[in-house]
């Protein structure tokens, strides 16, 4: 895929992934039409293989809307990060702003992220929800995923990660050059810049439909964070292996000393089996970790596509 050159006449590009959004699309369009932005701006909708009528409904509404818009349709559901990267590649704005299709991220709050980035000359600004309106299990999963990202990717503690982000266009286009099958946008951003901050934003409750994020998607996201942008897990595995080897040597020394002092005894079978289970479990875990890395390398080398566009409906001219 090619990356569009940045059009300096477009000050802001809104990137909105669409999936099972038929119920929320009419309200989403109305809210976007009410935005008052000084200068030219655009909205890029990326239909990520919605099985409902989201694409046809959105196309009909955009056909009569005043919005300067682009509607992209993927051939199947590839994932939120893949959809956002497609939007990045086709964007023309000086800044790009990610919005959700369910309006839990109010577009008006997104403009605050943009203004803060402009005023402070920042490359990335995240929205800090404070009190998230997602379900409890998703909040826990997201917190664990973001905590893992901060530890492995060395994000500063001073800001919060979220999918509600405003990114400078030049940074977004550089991120969009990544064509691997396992993208993690925050990881890519962390490799390009440290000019990152976050500000508190309002997070609304979902009034229409239900979230497309389930436990499987959260696990997939966590695996992307854990294995795609850091070698720390492998380094921790090496350290763990060294520590376990030292513990094993110490255990052998204890057994030898005990045999010399007390003679051969049949006691200690419980501790032996416990040690076997412990070491066996750790070995299986480490083998699985290495296998995950190898599998991802294999699929990347084999050319597994990140995404593929079926059609583009352009209303930006």
HELIX and SHEET records of a PDB file:
HELIX    1   1 UNK A   22  UNK A   33  1                                  12    
HELIX    2   2 UNK A   54  UNK A   63  1                                  10    
HELIX    3   3 UNK A   80  UNK A   90  1                                  11    
HELIX    4   4 UNK A  107  UNK A  120  1                                  14    
HELIX    5   5 UNK A  136  UNK A  153  1                                  18    
HELIX    6   6 UNK A  169  UNK A  175  1                                   7    
HELIX    7   7 UNK A  185  UNK A  192  1                                   8    
HELIX    8   8 UNK A  215  UNK A  228  1                                  14    
HELIX    9   9 UNK A  232  UNK A  262  1                                  31    
HELIX   10  10 UNK A  269  UNK A  301  1                                  33    
SHEET    1   A 8 UNK A 196  UNK A 200  0                                        
SHEET    2   A 8 UNK A 124  UNK A 128  1                                        
SHEET    3   A 8 UNK A 165  UNK A 168 -1                                        
SHEET    4   A 8 UNK A  95  UNK A  99 -1                                        
SHEET    5   A 8 UNK A  10  UNK A  18  1                                        
SHEET    6   A 8 UNK A  40  UNK A  47  1                                        
SHEET    7   A 8 UNK A  69  UNK A  74  1                                        
SHEET    8   A 8 UNK A 309  UNK A 315 -1                                        
END                                                                             
